Amino acid sequence: MLLACLTISSCQDDIDDVITPASTLEINDFVWKAMNVFYLYKPDSPNLADNAFATNEAYANYLNSFESPEALFNDLLAPQDRFSIIVDNYIALENSLDGINFTTGMQFGLVNISDSNSVFGFVRYVVPNSPAEDAGIERGMIFNSVNGETLTPNTNFNSLFGGDAYTIGLAEFNGAELTPLSTEISLFKTQLTENPIYSVEVIEEDNTKVGYLMYNGFRSNFDSQLNTVFANFKSENIDELVLDLRYNSGGNIETAKDLASMITGQFQGEIFAFEYYNDNFDDEELRFDNQIRTGANISSLNLNRVYILTGFSTASASELVINTLKPYIDVIQIGQTTVGKFEGSVTLYDSENFRRDGASINHLYALQPLILKTANANGVTDYFEGLTPDVQLNEDYTNPGIIGNQNEPLLNRALEEMGLNLTEGKPSLPLSQLSSELLFENQALQPTYQRMYVK
């Protein structure tokens, strides 16, 4: 049909002739059936039981009792489930899985200073060639108002940042006091593809070569580039590796396995992770291997130790790498406690087998429910409270440092843990231990936020 369309408008006219918008009942039927087959926590959701409804009429009445697919989906979730999602536009979800999002390019977190109403935005980094970069936004900038509204713990952040554009009001710290400035910067959103490989460095100190990688998302379409990074590390003969996952909220499980194989390489064929499903499926074993999905050989470093930087945003596939490496090599975790997501999901479409091919053209709803949980080779799983660092260190909001520079506080601490005699000295950390809580981050507006998934 697409080949027959000479123009977008004529194609749309043809599609309009055959599309009949699906009813809520039809979509609800898809939602229940998909969850009944795949949902990890099906035993904890009584309305998903195979014998939950005595008759077809009782089943239809149940589905009709919900005004929207979202309402039904939420009713089916188990109490311990924090991460399953439903979307009404799977095209946006698919784009997000490939790193394509509607964004300003300013990556930030909103932080509440403990025991106060002071909330401020902290710019973590800026996506290259984005509206934020064009507007002069830089890492470390602080803002405490948006569209003239001062941020508080009660602010509706989704509403405030959910539009196509907004204006931030800058602020600064005077000691521990947050002071607003007169400068305002207007930003608009556009569709951007973000490369998750943000910063790669090789640092030489005391005859030691240290590879550094800030990696911000496990996206399969960048696997070859990730493998090239490790090939370069290998050619540089690095002695140590610092893997920065502090802003990485997860992604593809296969990519996580490949990254772990790049760091090591000496455990080919050994258990990477166990995957546990509901009773409809057999549990599976994932094993370290020596090829990425393209068939290219993995460039492995054969390290026996890795330093991993984490933050309050480190989740899912990032946590999987940490947990699965621990039975095999020394993992020194530096930073903050992670989110605590050990479950994986998959995209389910309204088709006969719930795959993309044959999906209904009458609506764009799709599900990403939790369908599996992971455990490492020693059986460690269920880390609901997150993974606790060996060295606790918060972001320094007054002196954040340059990503990849040895004076950036978290990287600097990793170098210190290696016992290196740093020629540039130790950075000042006046507020690094500021008691605070992460309230919101811009990634939360993306459908792949804190996802760990299989295809």
C-alpha positions as CSV (number, residue, x, y, z in Angstrom):
1,M,0.0,0.0,0.0
2,L,2.9,2.4,0.9
3,L,4.5,1.7,-2.5
4,A,1.3,2.5,-4.3
5,C,1.1,5.9,-2.6
6,L,2.5,8.7,-4.7
7,T,2.3,11.4,-2.0
8,I,1.9,11.5,1.7
9,S,-1.5,13.1,1.4
10,S,-2.9,10.6,-1.1
11,C,-1.5,7.7,1.0
12,Q,-3.3,9.1,4.0
13,D,-6.5,9.3,2.0
14,D,-6.2,5.6,1.1
15,I,-5.5,4.6,4.7
16,D,-8.5,6.7,5.9
17,D,-10.7,4.6,3.6
18,V,-9.8,1.3,5.4
19,I,-9.2,2.4,9.1
20,T,-12.0,2.0,11.5
21,P,-10.9,3.4,14.9
22,A,-10.9,0.6,17.5
23,S,-13.4,0.8,20.3
24,T,-12.2,1.0,23.9
25,L,-13.6,-2.6,24.4
26,E,-11.5,-3.9,21.6
27,I,-8.3,-2.3,22.9
28,N,-9.1,-3.4,26.5
29,D,-9.5,-7.0,25.1
30,F,-6.0,-6.8,23.7
31,V,-4.6,-5.4,27.0
32,W,-6.1,-8.1,29.1
33,K,-5.0,-11.0,26.8
34,A,-1.5,-9.7,26.4
35,M,-1.1,-9.3,30.2
36,N,-2.7,-12.7,30.8
37,V,0.0,-14.4,28.7
38,F,3.2,-12.4,29.5
39,Y,2.9,-10.5,32.8
40,L,5.6,-11.5,35.2
41,Y,3.5,-10.8,38.3
42,K,0.3,-12.5,36.9
43,P,0.0,-14.6,40.1
44,D,-0.3,-11.4,42.1
45,S,-3.0,-9.9,39.9
46,P,-6.3,-11.8,40.6
47,N,-8.1,-10.4,37.6
48,L,-5.5,-11.9,35.3
49,A,-6.1,-15.5,36.5
50,D,-7.1,-17.9,33.7
51,N,-10.3,-18.6,35.6
52,A,-11.0,-15.1,36.7
53,F,-14.3,-14.9,34.7
54,A,-16.9,-17.7,34.7
55,T,-18.5,-16.5,31.4
56,N,-17.7,-14.4,28.4
57,E,-20.4,-12.0,29.5
58,A,-18.6,-11.6,32.9
59,Y,-15.3,-10.9,31.0
60,A,-17.0,-8.3,28.7
61,N,-18.6,-6.6,31.7
62,Y,-15.2,-6.4,33.4
63,L,-13.6,-4.8,30.3
64,N,-16.5,-2.4,29.9
65,S,-16.2,-1.2,33.4
66,F,-13.1,0.8,32.5
67,E,-13.4,4.0,30.5
68,S,-9.9,3.7,29.0
69,P,-7.2,1.1,28.3
70,E,-4.9,3.0,30.8
71,A,-7.5,2.5,33.6
72,L,-7.7,-1.2,32.9
73,F,-3.9,-1.6,32.6
74,N,-3.4,0.1,36.0
75,D,-6.0,-2.2,37.6
76,L,-4.1,-5.2,36.4
77,L,-0.8,-4.2,37.8
78,A,0.6,-6.0,40.9
79,P,1.4,-3.9,44.0
80,Q,5.2,-4.4,43.6
81,D,5.2,-3.3,40.0
82,R,6.7,0.2,39.6
83,F,7.7,0.1,35.9
84,S,5.2,-1.5,33.5
85,I,3.7,1.0,31.1
86,I,1.1,1.4,28.4
87,V,1.5,3.8,25.5
88,D,-1.1,5.1,23.0
89,N,1.5,5.7,20.3
90,Y,3.9,2.9,19.8
91,I,5.7,4.8,17.0
92,A,7.0,7.3,19.6
93,L,8.0,4.3,21.8
94,E,9.9,2.7,19.0
95,N,11.7,5.9,18.2
96,S,12.6,6.4,21.9
97,L,14.1,2.9,22.0
98,D,16.4,4.0,19.2
99,G,17.3,7.2,21.1
100,I,15.0,9.5,19.1
101,N,13.0,11.8,21.4
102,F,11.2,15.1,21.3
103,T,13.4,17.1,23.6
104,T,15.3,20.4,24.1
105,G,18.6,18.4,24.5
106,M,19.0,19.7,28.1
107,Q,19.4,16.7,30.3
108,F,18.6,17.7,33.9
109,G,17.4,16.5,37.3
110,L,15.3,18.4,39.8
111,V,16.6,18.2,43.3
112,N,15.0,19.0,46.6
113,I,17.3,20.1,49.4
114,S,16.3,18.0,52.4
115,D,14.0,19.6,55.1
116,S,13.2,22.6,52.9
117,N,11.0,23.8,50.0
118,S,14.0,24.6,47.9
119,V,13.9,22.8,44.5
120,F,16.4,23.5,41.8
121,G,17.3,22.1,38.4
122,F,20.8,20.8,37.8
123,V,22.0,20.5,34.1
124,R,23.7,17.2,33.9
125,Y,24.9,17.5,30.2
126,V,23.7,18.9,26.9
127,V,23.0,16.8,23.8
128,P,25.3,18.0,20.9
129,N,23.6,19.9,18.1
130,S,20.5,20.5,20.1
131,P,18.4,23.6,20.9
132,A,19.9,23.6,24.4
133,E,23.4,23.8,23.0
134,D,22.4,26.6,20.6
135,A,20.9,28.5,23.6
136,G,24.2,28.3,25.5
137,I,23.1,25.8,28.1
138,E,26.0,24.1,29.9
139,R,26.6,21.4,32.4
140,G,26.4,22.7,35.9
141,M,23.9,25.4,35.3
142,I,21.3,25.8,38.1
143,F,17.7,27.0,37.6
144,N,14.9,27.3,40.2
145,S,12.0,28.7,38.1
146,V,10.2,27.7,34.9
147,N,8.0,30.0,32.9
148,G,8.2,32.4,35.9
149,E,7.0,29.7,38.4
150,T,9.3,29.0,41.3
151,L,9.9,25.3,41.7
152,T,8.7,23.6,44.9
153,P,8.2,20.0,45.9
154,N,4.5,20.4,45.0
155,T,5.0,21.7,41.5
156,N,3.4,19.6,38.7
157,F,6.7,18.8,36.8
158,N,5.1,16.8,34.1
159,S,2.8,19.6,33.2
160,L,5.5,22.2,33.4
161,F,8.0,20.4,31.2
162,G,5.6,18.5,29.0
163,G,5.0,21.3,26.5
164,D,6.8,22.1,23.3
165,A,8.8,25.0,24.9
166,Y,9.6,26.5,28.3
167,T,11.8,29.2,29.8
168,I,14.1,28.6,32.7
169,G,15.2,31.1,35.3
170,L,18.8,30.6,36.4
171,A,20.0,30.6,40.0
172,E,23.2,30.1,41.9
173,F,24.5,28.9,45.3
174,N,25.9,31.4,47.7
175,G,27.3,28.9,50.3
176,A,24.4,26.6,50.9
177,E,21.8,29.3,50.0
178,L,20.0,29.2,46.6
179,T,19.7,32.6,45.0
180,P,17.8,33.4,41.9
181,L,19.4,35.4,39.1
182,S,17.9,37.7,36.5
183,T,18.9,35.6,33.5
184,E,16.2,33.6,31.7
185,I,16.8,31.2,28.8
186,S,14.0,30.0,26.5
187,L,14.1,26.5,25.1
188,F,12.1,24.6,22.5
189,K,11.8,20.9,21.8
190,T,12.7,19.1,18.5
191,Q,13.2,15.6,17.5
192,L,16.7,14.5,18.3
193,T,18.7,11.3,18.1
194,E,21.0,11.0,21.1
195,N,24.2,8.9,20.9
196,P,24.5,7.2,24.3
197,I,28.3,7.2,24.0
198,Y,28.7,10.7,25.5
199,S,32.4,10.9,26.5
200,V,35.4,8.7,25.9
201,E,38.8,9.5,27.4
202,V,42.1,7.8,28.1
203,I,43.9,9.3,31.2
204,E,47.5,8.6,31.9
205,E,48.8,8.9,35.5
206,D,51.7,7.2,37.3
207,N,52.4,5.0,34.3
208,T,48.8,3.8,34.4
209,K,46.4,4.1,31.5
210,V,42.7,4.6,32.6
211,G,39.9,4.3,30.1
212,Y,36.8,6.4,30.8
213,L,33.4,6.0,29.2
214,M,30.2,7.9,30.0
215,Y,27.5,5.7,28.6
216,N,23.9,7.0,28.8
217,G,21.6,4.3,27.3
218,F,21.8,0.7,26.2
219,R,20.6,1.2,22.6
220,S,21.1,-1.6,20.2
221,N,21.5,0.6,17.1
222,F,24.8,2.0,18.6
223,D,26.3,-1.4,19.5
224,S,28.9,-1.2,16.7
225,Q,30.0,2.2,17.9
226,L,30.3,0.9,21.5
227,N,32.4,-2.0,20.3
228,T,34.7,0.4,18.5
229,V,35.2,2.3,21.7
230,F,36.4,-0.9,23.4
231,A,38.6,-1.7,20.4
232,N,40.3,1.7,20.9
233,F,40.7,1.0,24.6
234,K,42.3,-2.3,23.7
235,S,44.7,-0.7,21.2
236,E,45.6,1.9,23.9
237,N,46.4,-1.0,26.3
238,I,44.4,0.5,29.1
239,D,45.1,-0.9,32.6
240,E,41.9,0.3,34.3
241,L,38.3,1.2,33.3
242,V,35.9,3.7,34.7
243,L,32.4,3.1,33.4
244,D,30.1,6.1,34.1
245,L,26.5,5.1,34.3
246,R,25.2,7.8,36.6
247,Y,22.6,9.1,34.1
248,N,21.9,5.8,32.4
249,S,18.3,4.6,33.1
250,G,18.7,1.4,31.1
251,G,17.8,-0.2,27.8
252,N,18.4,-3.4,25.8
253,I,19.4,-6.6,27.7
254,E,21.4,-8.0,24.8
255,T,23.5,-4.8,24.7
256,A,24.1,-5.0,28.5
257,K,25.4,-8.5,28.0
258,D,27.7,-7.4,25.2
259,L,29.0,-4.5,27.3
260,A,29.8,-6.9,30.1
261,S,31.6,-9.1,27.6
262,M,33.6,-6.1,26.3
263,I,34.8,-5.3,29.8
264,T,35.8,-9.0,30.5
265,G,36.0,-11.6,27.7
266,Q,37.6,-14.3,29.7
267,F,34.2,-15.8,30.8
268,Q,32.8,-16.8,27.4
269,G,30.2,-19.4,27.8
270,E,29.7,-18.7,31.5
271,I,26.3,-17.6,32.9
272,F,25.7,-13.9,32.4
273,A,22.2,-13.8,33.9
274,F,19.2,-16.0,34.6
275,E,15.9,-14.8,33.3
276,Y,12.7,-15.9,35.2
277,Y,9.3,-15.7,33.6
278,N,5.7,-16.5,34.6
279,D,4.5,-20.1,34.4
280,N,3.6,-19.7,30.7
281,F,7.2,-19.8,29.7
282,D,10.4,-21.6,30.5
283,D,13.1,-19.8,32.3
284,E,16.3,-19.0,30.3
285,E,20.0,-18.6,30.8
286,L,22.0,-15.8,29.1
287,R,25.7,-16.5,28.6
288,F,28.7,-14.3,27.9
289,D,29.7,-14.5,24.3
290,N,32.1,-13.0,21.8
291,Q,29.9,-11.4,19.2
292,I,27.6,-8.4,19.0
293,R,24.2,-8.8,17.2
294,T,25.8,-7.8,13.8
295,G,28.1,-10.8,14.0
296,A,31.2,-8.7,14.6
297,N,33.6,-10.0,17.2
298,I,33.5,-8.3,20.5
299,S,36.6,-6.3,21.5
300,S,37.2,-7.5,25.0
301,L,39.6,-6.0,27.6
302,N,39.8,-9.1,29.9
303,L,39.8,-6.9,33.0
304,N,39.6,-8.3,36.5
305,R,38.3,-5.0,37.9
306,V,36.1,-2.2,36.9
307,Y,35.1,1.1,38.5
308,I,31.4,2.0,37.9
309,L,30.0,5.5,38.7
310,T,26.3,5.5,39.7
311,G,23.6,7.9,40.6
312,F,20.0,8.1,41.6
313,S,19.1,7.7,37.9
314,T,21.1,4.5,37.4
315,A,18.6,1.8,36.6
316,S,17.6,-1.5,35.0
317,A,20.2,-2.5,32.3
318,S,22.9,-0.5,34.1
319,E,22.1,-2.3,37.3
320,L,22.2,-5.6,35.4
321,V,25.8,-5.0,34.3
322,I,26.8,-4.2,37.9
323,N,25.0,-7.2,39.3
324,T,26.1,-9.7,36.7
325,L,29.8,-8.8,36.8
326,K,30.1,-9.1,40.6
327,P,30.4,-12.9,40.6
328,Y,33.4,-12.7,38.2
329,I,35.4,-9.6,38.8
330,D,35.9,-6.8,41.3
331,V,33.2,-4.1,40.8
332,I,33.9,-0.9,42.7
333,Q,30.7,1.2,42.7
334,I,31.2,4.9,43.4
335,G,28.4,7.5,43.7
336,Q,24.8,7.0,44.8
337,T,22.4,4.1,45.4
338,T,20.7,3.0,42.2
339,V,17.0,2.8,41.4
340,G,16.4,-0.9,42.1
341,K,15.0,-2.4,38.8
342,F,15.9,-6.0,38.0
343,E,12.9,-6.8,35.8
344,G,12.7,-6.7,32.0
345,S,9.9,-5.9,29.6
346,V,9.0,-6.3,26.0
347,T,6.8,-4.3,23.6
348,L,3.5,-6.1,23.0
349,Y,1.3,-5.1,20.0
350,D,-2.3,-5.9,19.2
351,S,-1.7,-8.8,16.8
352,E,-2.3,-12.5,16.8
353,N,1.1,-13.2,18.4
354,F,1.6,-9.8,20.0
355,R,4.4,-8.9,17.7
356,R,4.8,-5.9,15.5
357,D,4.0,-7.7,12.3
358,G,0.3,-7.8,11.8
359,A,-0.5,-5.2,14.4
360,S,-3.9,-3.7,14.2
361,I,-4.0,-0.5,12.1
362,N,-7.1,0.7,14.0
363,H,-5.1,2.0,17.0
364,L,-1.5,2.6,18.1
365,Y,-1.7,1.3,21.7
366,A,1.1,-1.0,22.9
367,L,2.3,-2.4,26.2
368,Q,5.6,-2.6,27.9
369,P,4.8,-4.8,30.9
370,L,7.4,-6.5,33.1
371,I,7.7,-10.1,31.7
372,L,10.9,-11.3,33.4
373,K,13.2,-10.8,36.3
374,T,17.0,-11.2,36.2
375,A,19.5,-12.8,38.6
376,N,23.2,-13.0,38.4
377,A,25.2,-16.3,38.3
378,N,25.0,-16.4,42.2
379,G,21.2,-16.0,42.1
380,V,21.2,-12.4,43.4
381,T,18.0,-10.6,42.4
382,D,15.1,-8.7,44.0
383,Y,17.2,-5.6,44.8
384,F,14.1,-3.5,45.2
385,E,16.1,-0.9,47.3
386,G,18.8,-0.5,44.6
387,L,22.5,-1.3,44.6
388,T,24.5,0.4,47.3
389,P,27.8,2.0,46.3
390,D,31.1,0.9,47.9
391,V,32.0,4.6,48.0
392,Q,29.1,7.0,48.7
393,L,29.5,10.3,46.9
394,N,26.9,12.7,45.6
395,E,27.0,15.1,42.7
396,D,28.6,18.4,43.6
397,Y,26.1,21.0,42.5
398,T,28.5,24.0,43.0
399,N,31.5,22.4,41.4
400,P,30.2,19.7,39.0
401,G,33.4,19.5,36.9
402,I,33.7,18.7,33.2
403,I,32.6,15.2,32.2
404,G,35.7,13.1,31.3
405,N,38.1,15.5,33.1
406,Q,40.1,13.9,35.9
407,N,39.0,16.7,38.3
408,E,35.3,15.9,37.9
409,P,34.5,14.7,41.4
410,L,33.2,11.2,40.8
411,L,35.9,10.4,38.2
412,N,38.5,11.9,40.5
413,R,37.4,9.7,43.3
414,A,37.7,6.6,41.1
415,L,41.2,7.6,40.2
416,E,42.0,8.0,43.9
417,E,40.6,4.6,44.7
418,M,43.1,3.2,42.1
419,G,45.9,4.8,44.3
420,L,47.0,7.2,41.6
421,N,49.0,10.3,42.5
422,L,47.0,12.9,40.6
423,T,49.2,15.7,39.2
424,E,46.2,18.2,38.9
425,G,45.4,17.8,42.6
426,K,42.1,17.0,44.3
427,P,39.0,19.1,43.5
428,S,37.2,21.0,46.1
429,L,33.9,19.4,47.2
430,P,32.1,22.0,49.4
431,L,28.6,20.7,48.8
432,S,29.2,17.1,47.5
433,Q,27.5,15.7,50.6
434,L,24.5,18.0,50.5
435,S,21.5,16.1,51.8
436,S,19.0,16.1,48.9
437,E,16.5,14.1,47.0
438,L,16.0,13.7,43.3
439,L,12.3,14.6,42.5
440,F,12.2,14.5,38.7
441,E,14.4,14.2,35.6
442,N,13.6,15.1,32.0
443,Q,14.0,11.4,31.0
444,A,10.8,10.7,32.9
445,L,8.9,12.3,30.0
446,Q,10.2,9.6,27.6
447,P,8.4,6.3,27.1
448,T,11.7,4.4,27.5
449,Y,12.4,5.8,31.0
450,Q,13.9,3.1,33.2
451,R,13.3,0.5,30.6
452,M,15.1,-2.8,30.5
453,Y,13.8,-4.8,27.6
454,V,14.2,-7.7,25.1
455,K,13.1,-7.7,21.5
